[in-house]
Amino acid sequence: MDFGEPLIELRQLSWNQVVQKLYPAEVEEAKRIVGARAIEHNEMLLQEAEALREILIDCQEELQKQAVAKEWHDRMAQTPLREYLEKEIAMFVDALRQVWEHFQLQDRDTIEN
């Protein structure tokens, strides 16, 4: 599963595009007409949108990692190797129990004598 790049593509601030089309002497007049507050507000919104885009990218990367891990887990769950490992582990645990029981019996015999 590949999420690729986020569908959100942020563009350049419209004001910056307008400024590129103006003569330097016209910039201040255009800024007054549009409104400095509106331009600043748009800049803040663009920064917030970029931060949200970065969060989206981080989430997509994490989901990608989880998908890969799940795929590996699902493949491992369906292999003869897993069955073999489960049997080996079960035999190992049984052997440990027998050793533990043996030592408990020895300790009990030592205490009774």
C-alpha positions, 0 to 999 in steps of 0.5 A: 500500500503506497500513499504517495505524496499528499493530494494537497499541493500548496500554491504560492501566496496570491499577493506574491504573484500580484507583486511580481506583476506590478512595478515597484512603485505600484506595490505600496498602493496595491497593498493599501487597496488590498489591505495589509491585514488581509495579506498578513491573514493570508500569509498566516493561513498559508503557513497553517496549511503548510503545517497541516500538510506536514502533519498529513505527510507524517501520518501517511508515512506512519500508516505506510509503516504500519501497513508494511508491518501488517503485511509482514505479520499476515505473511508470517501467520500463514507460513509453515515456518510459523507453525514450526516456531510455535512447536519449538517454543512449546517444546522449550516451555515444556522442558523448562516446566519439567526442569522447574518441577524437578528442582521443586521436588528436590527442594521439598525432599531436602526440606523434609529430610 
